[in-house]
Amino acid sequence: MPRLGTRKLYYLLKESFRRDGIIIGRDRLFDLLRQEGLLIIKKKKHTRTTDSRHWMRKYPNLIKGVSLTHPEQLWVADITYVAFLDRYCYLHLITDAYSKRIMGYCVSETLAAAHTLKALTTALKNREYKSSLIHHSDRGLQYCSAGYVKMLQQNSIEISMTEDGNPMIMQ
């Protein structure tokens, strides 16, 4: 069993250790396997969904110090991926930061801006309040695209973008 994890290995061997009078805990087993170079190094799967190195306009961060008091005051947009055995699908999301309600989404096989725009269209249809609204995202090209920015401006939504890649941070 070449890829058996240490916790499971310890669980399987614990009774044998006890029977043979070997006193070793899980953490000591980890240390021993690490010393002998026998720990499995996890391969992290990571797909990059943000490319902020583009020529399009990037907007300032408007949410620093914002205090949320009601729904639809701040929408947070992001793209994440869902990994399958042979491919990735991308989930374009717009979430209300106050209520955590998903206002709009689109699942697609590409990172094309059209899919992000579809999620925004759905979010606008689900909008219940007409008070002022800030749309906050990372600086990905999907959110800087002409069609996306135009739709936000047509709906009098202020545009805010993060400086560090994580649209959820409100410092």
Sequence and secondary structure as in RCSB ss.txt:
>XXXX:A:sequence
MPRLGTRKLYYLLKESFRRDGIIIGRDRLFDLLRQEGLLIIKKKKHTRTTDSRHWMRKYPNLIKGVSLTHPEQLW
VADITYVAFLDRYCYLHLITDAYSKRIMGYCVSETLAAAHTLKALTTALKNREYKSSLIHHSDRGLQYCSAGYVK
MLQQNSIEISMTEDGNPMIMQ
>XXXX:A:secstr
 TT  HHHHHHHHHHHHHHTT    HHHHHHHHHHTT                SSS       TT    STTSEE
EEEEEEEE SS EEEEEEEEETTT  EEEEEEESS  HHHHHHHHHHHHHT    S EEEEE S HHHHSHHHHH
HHHHTTEEEEE SSS TT   
